[in-house]
Amino acid sequence: MLIDITKFFTLIPLTTAWLAIESGVDIIITGVLSRALWRSRTGITRTNTIINRCIRAAIQSGLFPSVFAFLHFIVFFFWPYTYLYAIFHYPLGRIYSNSLIYSLVVRKELANIASAPATTTGSNAFPVVPRATSISIRLHRETVSDVMVVGGDTKTSLNRTTIVSPSQIEG
């Protein structure tokens, strides 16, 4: 059975439309997702860290395949009768597969970040887990009253409370 390759050229308008829609939708999805995530930032450091990583993942897993599909469309649109478009056509499936794998890896990393205990620093490079510490302070309270005798009557003229620290008691 012999295949007539001249019949493949009847598919050029359909293939051009497919490539244009593919690259356009990829770019639109990446842009809309990045913008929606950017606008959902809260001001809370931990939440913003997760959102920033989601934005980065959306750009890294969506923009490269989008640009590659757009270049595939441009080359096919301007030179459809040459096989120059094959430079972009054959690796495009692998690029989408790698993009999917990257998205799955990022999801696992984001789940680890979200389930990790809160850190006292803004960075997750060296997390510092806050520890419960106990502080005991001993205070000695001493009340002194000054008594004045005026004309046979005893009156208290001044009441004051002094807080003495443990170092003053021991010394």
Salt bridges, closest charged atoms under 4 A:
GLU170 OE2 - ARG138 NH2 3.15
